[in-house]
């Protein structure tokens, strides 16, 4: 019996080390028949590595479907026996983690609503202490890398050896295009800080609708993510939760076929030589920009001195609007988006304010 368990864990780790790692399954386990049919149809595609299903569903407001609970775990056990696909579920409490392990779930993930609460993460970590199970951690709902990092550290201190990251987007005021704004720069920074951890993308929760899943999934692959977690249901429009963002197993296979799968490197010497030459040019331009920005801040300090001598406020809204409007006009002509210009000039403006503030209050 022990040898079988060891081989099973080895097989799961082998799948987790595969790139791309594809995890798929319904947002919620609804009935045994639905789980088994979904698993079989996903297995038939030959493109899925692990089966996911929501057993406990944390919802924003009471009254929504909050999952079938523990009774759904044997359904996943049966699905694994039939298809050979390892299983993974989200856990938010210590009891849920223990129940999942009791029913031999192969991998656990911590959801965004749990990652945001260090007490909840610690409860799950304590329940998993000494367990030999991979744990992936979704980014917190709010854009806070320290919370995400803290969750990783808590799970690692519990002795969990295999830890991964799931990027599912962040809540953002005014966001209209996505259900959860991807904020790619935050995921990239998290990956930079933790290069040893696998990171997969959850386009289902970023998009909130199936028509833009491919676009987001492709961008994740272009950014060298290790895989995807996508929600799949046998009859998406009749799903008990998140119907708009799910696709059938067959549509999922079509989506995966449509992705251009990138590789990290090429063996060509010509490629590396050309890339190195271009990167050196970028380095030189970056150095020049740093020098120019330093000169700009020196001018900002002189302006700060004049404002101090004349008792004038640092922020001049009309001047700031003038700078932005001028930048937008120029940016349109040279192929720079308003979004980039706004972020760039916001950063420059705040640095300028900081320099002026030191002069004003010296």
Order of alpha helices (4+ residues) and beta strands (2+ residues): alpha-beta-alpha-beta-alpha-beta-alpha-beta-alpha-alpha-beta-alpha-beta-alpha-beta-alpha-alpha-beta-alpha-alpha-alpha-alpha
